[in-house]
Structures are given as structure tokens and as C-alpha cells.
Amino acid sequence: MQAENKSTAARPLVYTIRGCDSCVKLLKKFEAEGVDFEERRVELSQATLEEARGYGSLVPIVIWPDGRVEQGFGDSIGCFI
Amino acid sequence: MPAITSVVTESRFALGLTFADFVAQATVNQDKFVLNGTTVPLTEEDTSFLRKAAAHPGGPARMLALAEAWCGDVYRELPTAARIAEVTGMELRVFLRDQNLDIMEEFLSNDGKSRAIPVLVFYTKDLEYLTHWTERSASAHAGLAVAMNEAKTKLSLPQTATFGTLRDADRQALLQEVIARVRPFSDQWRRDAIQEIRQLLANALSIPNAG
């Protein structure tokens, strides 16, 4: 099921876990490139976790403003949620 | 391997959470810990071996687990640790990895580069290190690699391609294929983890791996 809460602004929505190396690397990349993004931390609430699961099985998950969904980052597939 | 002088002392071990307290404090996945706790694939023969190991002179009496509730490998395997503790009488204490990085440093994997969890560390009653098990079974690691190769073949991607070198669209397609291929094997990985833990304990105690 696709989650209802999509990225509404013209900036990517990123689901992360701060203990996940791939997530931290993605955040550092975005910050280094000056990407304006909204972060939702999956580990902080079951509701956010379920929201993320609506998009995929691995974090980081990026929902781009055009609707594209990307999971994982860099050389790692990311962390199963 | 743990440091010669471990940070895991008597007083530190006592600070760990019980499994019930760990689940109670978890902000996510409480349902998965409870559900997986009801389906731990421990056989009677497994239980028999683990009890023999625990009763062996210098056998495991305490288990330390490094964990975080958000981690899929943790909610798959930590309930098994809790069940092992329950059937053997071992004292299980759970430590949150990200609040106990000094303990984690003693049990890094991937040539010291990874803080993979869960880590299950077995100690004697006097807190002497016996052995430890990390993250997921060898079959799970191998299964992921096989799934990755099969998915590349199906998607006509070069076998030499790595996740990091693929175009975004190909990477996402590869992920979907890999996830679909490994998902059915979760229960088998749980059974394999128990067999690995048994073998580690048998090796550490120099006893037969038999129930």
C-alpha cells in the first residue's frame, strides 16, 4: 500500500534511521550539496515507521517531488525496516 | 574478539535491560518482538544441547546482547536469544548499541568496520568471555549474495555491477528483486542462527554439538 503522506513541497522527503550508516551517508551528501530536504526519523515512532514501509523495505528512502521513490544509498542496500 | 580488559564488568553488566524492559522501552516494532517471541524455532534437541552447555563446568551463564529495536536483524534474532536464556536459565542483559559504543567496539564485524547488530555474547557466571554471534547466519549472508546475482541476471545487469555503480532506476529494480527473493527465507535464517550459536558454544566448551 502506498503511504498517503507524500512529499508535498518541492523538496525531497527522506525516511532515515540515525543509526544506519547508509542513512547518515545520504544525509551528509545532501547537506554537502545544499539539498533542502525534510527528514522523518523512522526509529522514533511506529507511525513514521509504518509510513516508511508504505514506500519500501529499506532505509534510507527518498521520495522525490516528482514521485520517484529510491531506497538504499551508495554501495549499501541500506537497513531493513 | 573482546579486549583483554573488557568494559563489560560486573557492575556494567548489571546495567543492561532485561528483554522485557528492552521491548517495553522500544519506540518501534514492539509487535514484531512479541510475535517473533512466539515463533522461536528452537527444537527439543536444540534445547537439550543448550541446557547441557549451560550446565557444563565453565559453561555459559550470562548473555549480553547489543541491539536496537529499529533493526530488522534484531527483531528477527533477539527473541531467539531471549528464548535461549529462558530455557537454560542464562541471565540475558540487553544494551542499546548507540548508547553503549564502548561495548560495541569490542565486537565489531567486517574487519573492524561494521557495528552490525544484534551481537549475542556468551559469558561464564564469572563474566569470562566464551564466544559471540553477530547479525545473521552465514546462510543469510550467502542468500543475499545469491539473490543479488540472480536479480542481476534477471534484469540483464552485469554481474560485476555493484549497488553503488548502478543507475538509480537499475538500483531500485535490483533492490525490489533482491527483497522479493530473500523474504521467504527469514524462518530458515532463524533456524540456521540457532545452529551457528550451538556450534560456537560447542567449540568454546570443546563438547559435542549434540542434544
HADDOCK unambig.tbl for C-alpha pairs under 7 A between the chains (distance, minus, plus):
assign (segid A and resid 43 and name CA) (segid B and resid 27 and name CA) 6.94 0.50 0.50
assign (segid A and resid 43 and name CA) (segid B and resid 28 and name CA) 6.36 0.50 0.50
assign (segid A and resid 43 and name CA) (segid B and resid 70 and name CA) 5.55 0.50 0.50
assign (segid A and resid 44 and name CA) (segid B and resid 27 and name CA) 5.97 0.50 0.50
assign (segid A and resid 45 and name CA) (segid B and resid 27 and name CA) 5.58 0.50 0.50
assign (segid A and resid 45 and name CA) (segid B and resid 28 and name CA) 5.79 0.50 0.50
assign (segid A and resid 46 and name CA) (segid B and resid 27 and name CA) 6.59 0.50 0.50
assign (segid A and resid 46 and name CA) (segid B and resid 28 and name CA) 4.81 0.50 0.50
assign (segid A and resid 46 and name CA) (segid B and resid 29 and name CA) 6.93 0.50 0.50
assign (segid A and resid 70 and name CA) (segid B and resid 172 and name CA) 6.26 0.50 0.50
assign (segid A and resid 71 and name CA) (segid B and resid 172 and name CA) 6.60 0.50 0.50
assign (segid A and resid 74 and name CA) (segid B and resid 163 and name CA) 6.97 0.50 0.50
assign (segid A and resid 74 and name CA) (segid B and resid 164 and name CA) 4.60 0.50 0.50
assign (segid A and resid 75 and name CA) (segid B and resid 162 and name CA) 6.88 0.50 0.50
assign (segid A and resid 75 and name CA) (segid B and resid 163 and name CA) 5.15 0.50 0.50
assign (segid A and resid 75 and name CA) (segid B and resid 164 and name CA) 3.96 0.50 0.50
assign (segid A and resid 76 and name CA) (segid B and resid 163 and name CA) 6.69 0.50 0.50
assign (segid A and resid 80 and name CA) (segid B and resid 71 and name CA) 6.71 0.50 0.50
assign (segid A and resid 80 and name CA) (segid B and resid 72 and name CA) 5.28 0.50 0.50
assign (segid A and resid 81 and name CA) (segid B and resid 70 and name CA) 6.63 0.50 0.50
assign (segid A and resid 81 and name CA) (segid B and resid 71 and name CA) 6.32 0.50 0.50
assign (segid A and resid 81 and name CA) (segid B and resid 72 and name CA) 5.45 0.50 0.50
